[in-house]
């Protein structure tokens, strides 16, 4: 049975924007996308954009929803950069063109040369467990996610993952044995949803009952028993 690497994606905000981003509206998907997870993994491995190895396209990801997804809206403004306009003016003058054309080359999403109001939708206080499987690359992936070369984040650099991010290594069936935190007192099992991705193909979601524990301390202890968890230091931002 092939081993997999397990991580946890949790934090105050997450942003997994889909492929269709138009105008001044950027909406997140309801769970991490295959391309975003490949990017996160590539960064942990130390690869820069455009330098991803071909084998990353064959990595299988399974995302387990730990909490009901909650969307939140954020409104931002984007202003044209005056320094950029000055630079373009100089470039146009050097090419023998009119400097006044520079303003028309400064772009913001919904106001050519002006201030844009941008609507971004994020996931608030969401939590996912992710199983990463790539036969022949398990040790490489494990080492990278245990000690990433580039900082990992939840879709945007301003959205770091809370502790614990890296969970450990175990066989692929353990995703059904990892516990979830109970939502009801005395609950012994909880229903979760698993989303499997093979390359960019999304398989039919599957509902599954998993063991339930009462709090994060019990959860950490249970996960350490199930997975080959390296020794980690608990931090103040654990949730």
C-alpha positions as CSV (number, residue, x, y, z in Angstrom):
1,X,0.0,0.0,0.0
2,X,1.4,3.4,-1.0
3,X,2.3,5.8,1.7
4,X,0.9,9.4,1.7
5,X,1.9,12.7,3.3
6,X,-0.8,14.4,5.3
7,X,-1.1,18.2,6.0
8,X,-3.7,20.4,7.6
9,X,-4.9,23.7,5.9
10,X,-6.5,25.9,8.6
11,X,-6.4,29.6,9.4
12,X,-8.5,32.7,9.9
13,X,-8.7,33.2,6.2
14,X,-8.1,31.2,3.0
15,X,-8.3,32.1,-0.7
16,X,-8.4,29.4,-3.4
17,X,-9.4,31.5,-6.4
18,X,-10.6,29.5,-9.4
19,X,-9.5,29.9,-13.0
20,X,-12.2,32.4,-13.9
21,X,-11.3,35.8,-12.5
22,X,-13.0,38.7,-14.3
23,X,-13.2,42.4,-13.8
24,X,-13.0,43.6,-10.2
25,X,-14.4,40.4,-8.6
26,X,-12.2,37.6,-7.3
27,X,-14.0,34.7,-5.7
28,X,-12.5,31.8,-3.8
29,X,-13.5,28.2,-4.5
30,X,-15.1,26.4,-1.5
31,X,-12.0,24.2,-1.0
32,X,-8.4,24.1,-2.2
33,X,-8.0,23.6,-5.9
34,X,-5.5,21.0,-7.5
35,X,-3.5,23.8,-9.1
36,X,-3.2,25.7,-5.8
37,X,-2.1,22.6,-3.9
38,X,0.5,21.9,-6.6
39,X,1.8,25.4,-6.2
40,X,2.0,25.0,-2.4
41,X,3.9,21.7,-2.8
42,X,6.2,23.2,-5.5
43,X,7.1,26.1,-3.2
44,X,7.8,23.8,-0.3
45,X,10.1,21.8,-2.6
46,X,11.9,25.0,-3.6
47,X,10.7,25.3,-7.2
48,X,10.0,28.7,-8.7
49,X,7.1,29.6,-11.0
50,X,7.6,28.1,-14.4
51,X,10.1,25.5,-13.1
52,X,7.7,22.9,-11.8
53,X,8.8,19.3,-12.5
54,X,6.5,17.3,-14.7
55,X,5.8,14.7,-12.0
56,X,3.9,17.3,-10.0
57,X,1.0,17.1,-12.5
58,X,0.6,13.4,-11.5
59,X,0.3,14.0,-7.7
60,X,-3.0,12.9,-6.3
61,X,-4.7,15.1,-3.7
62,X,-7.6,14.2,-1.4
63,X,-9.2,17.1,0.6
64,X,-11.2,16.3,3.7
65,X,-13.6,19.0,4.9
66,X,-13.3,19.4,8.7
67,X,-15.7,22.4,9.1
68,X,-18.6,23.8,7.2
69,X,-17.3,26.4,4.8
70,X,-18.1,30.0,5.5
71,X,-17.5,32.7,2.9
72,X,-16.7,36.3,3.8
73,X,-16.5,39.4,1.6
74,X,-13.7,42.0,1.6
75,X,-13.7,45.3,-0.3
76,X,-10.3,46.8,-1.4
77,X,-9.2,49.7,-3.4
78,X,-6.5,49.7,-6.1
79,X,-4.9,53.0,-7.0
80,X,-2.8,53.7,-10.1
81,X,0.9,54.0,-9.2
82,X,2.2,57.5,-9.9
83,X,5.7,56.2,-10.1
84,X,4.7,53.9,-12.9
85,X,3.1,56.7,-14.8
86,X,6.3,58.7,-14.6
87,X,8.4,55.8,-15.8
88,X,6.0,55.2,-18.8
89,X,6.2,58.9,-19.7
90,X,10.0,58.8,-19.9
91,X,9.8,55.6,-22.0
92,X,7.4,57.2,-24.4
93,X,9.5,60.4,-24.7
94,X,12.6,58.2,-25.4
95,X,10.7,56.6,-28.2
96,X,9.6,59.9,-29.7
97,X,6.0,59.5,-28.7
98,X,3.6,61.8,-26.7
99,X,4.1,61.6,-23.0
100,X,0.3,62.2,-22.4
101,X,-0.4,58.7,-23.7
102,X,1.2,57.3,-20.5
103,X,-2.0,57.7,-18.5
104,X,-3.9,55.5,-20.8
105,X,-1.4,52.7,-20.2
106,X,-2.0,52.6,-16.4
107,X,-4.5,49.9,-15.7
108,X,-6.7,49.1,-12.7
109,X,-9.4,46.5,-12.9
110,X,-12.5,48.6,-13.4
111,X,-11.2,52.2,-13.8
112,X,-8.7,52.9,-16.6
113,X,-6.2,55.2,-14.9
114,X,-8.4,55.7,-11.8
115,X,-9.2,54.0,-8.5
116,X,-10.9,50.6,-8.5
117,X,-13.0,49.1,-5.8
118,X,-12.3,45.4,-5.8
119,X,-14.5,42.7,-4.2
120,X,-12.6,39.6,-2.9
121,X,-14.3,36.6,-1.3
122,X,-12.4,34.4,1.2
123,X,-13.0,31.4,3.3
124,X,-13.3,32.3,7.0
125,X,-12.1,29.9,9.8
126,X,-12.1,26.9,7.5
127,X,-10.2,23.7,8.0
128,X,-9.1,20.9,5.6
129,X,-7.0,17.8,5.9
130,X,-5.1,17.0,2.7
131,X,-3.7,13.6,1.7
132,X,-0.9,13.9,-0.9
133,X,0.1,10.7,-2.8
134,X,2.8,10.4,-5.4
135,X,4.4,7.0,-5.7
136,X,8.2,7.2,-5.8
137,X,8.2,10.8,-4.3
138,X,6.8,10.3,-0.8
139,X,10.1,10.9,1.0
140,X,10.9,14.0,-1.1
141,X,7.4,15.4,-0.5
142,X,7.6,14.6,3.2
143,X,10.9,16.3,3.7
144,X,9.7,19.4,1.8
145,X,6.4,19.8,3.8
146,X,8.2,19.2,7.1
147,X,10.8,21.9,6.3
148,X,9.5,24.1,3.3
149,X,12.1,25.9,1.2
150,X,9.6,28.7,0.5
151,X,6.9,29.8,3.0
152,X,3.6,28.0,2.7
153,X,0.4,30.0,2.9
154,X,-3.3,29.5,2.2
155,X,-3.7,31.0,-1.2
156,X,-2.4,34.4,-0.4
157,X,0.9,35.4,1.3
158,X,-1.1,37.3,4.0
159,X,-2.9,34.0,5.0
160,X,-0.5,31.7,6.9
161,X,-1.5,28.3,8.1
162,X,-1.9,27.8,11.8
163,X,-0.3,25.0,13.8
164,X,-0.2,22.1,13.0
165,X,0.4,22.4,9.2
166,X,2.5,19.2,8.7
167,X,0.9,16.1,10.2
168,X,3.0,13.1,9.1
169,X,3.2,10.1,6.8
170,X,1.0,7.0,6.7
171,X,-0.8,4.7,4.3
172,X,-3.5,6.1,2.1
173,X,-6.3,4.5,4.1
174,X,-5.5,6.5,7.2
175,X,-7.5,9.5,6.0
176,X,-10.6,7.5,7.3
177,X,-9.0,7.0,10.7
178,X,-7.8,10.5,11.4
179,X,-10.1,12.0,14.0
180,X,-12.3,15.1,13.7
181,X,-13.1,17.4,16.5
182,X,-16.6,16.8,17.9
183,X,-19.4,19.3,17.3
184,X,-21.6,17.7,20.0
185,X,-20.8,16.6,23.5
186,X,-20.3,12.9,23.7
187,X,-20.2,12.4,19.9
188,X,-18.0,9.4,19.0
189,X,-18.1,9.8,15.2
190,X,-18.4,12.6,12.9
191,X,-19.4,12.8,9.2
192,X,-16.9,14.4,6.9
193,X,-16.7,14.8,3.1
194,X,-13.7,13.7,1.0
195,X,-12.9,15.3,-2.4
196,X,-10.4,13.4,-4.5
197,X,-8.4,15.0,-7.4
198,X,-6.4,13.1,-10.0
199,X,-4.5,15.7,-11.9
200,X,-7.3,18.4,-12.5
201,X,-10.1,15.8,-12.6
202,X,-12.4,16.0,-9.5
203,X,-13.9,12.7,-8.5
204,X,-17.3,12.3,-6.9
205,X,-17.3,13.5,-3.3
206,X,-17.6,10.8,-0.7
207,X,-19.2,11.1,2.8
208,X,-17.4,9.2,5.5
209,X,-17.8,8.7,9.3
210,X,-14.5,9.2,11.2
211,X,-13.7,9.0,15.0
212,X,-14.5,12.2,17.0
213,X,-12.6,13.7,19.8
214,X,-13.6,16.5,22.2
215,X,-10.8,19.1,21.7
216,X,-7.6,20.0,19.9
217,X,-5.3,18.5,22.6
218,X,-7.0,15.1,22.2
219,X,-6.9,15.5,18.4
220,X,-3.2,16.1,18.4
221,X,-2.6,13.1,20.6
222,X,-4.8,10.9,18.4
223,X,-3.1,12.1,15.1
224,X,0.3,11.4,16.6
225,X,-0.7,7.8,17.3
226,X,-2.1,7.3,13.8
227,X,0.6,8.9,11.7
228,X,4.4,8.9,11.8
229,X,4.5,12.4,13.3
230,X,7.8,14.0,13.7
231,X,8.4,15.8,17.0
232,X,7.0,19.4,16.8
233,X,6.8,22.3,19.1
234,X,3.3,23.6,19.9
235,X,2.9,27.3,19.3
236,X,0.5,29.9,20.7
237,X,-1.5,30.1,17.6
238,X,-2.7,26.5,17.7
239,X,-6.5,26.2,17.2
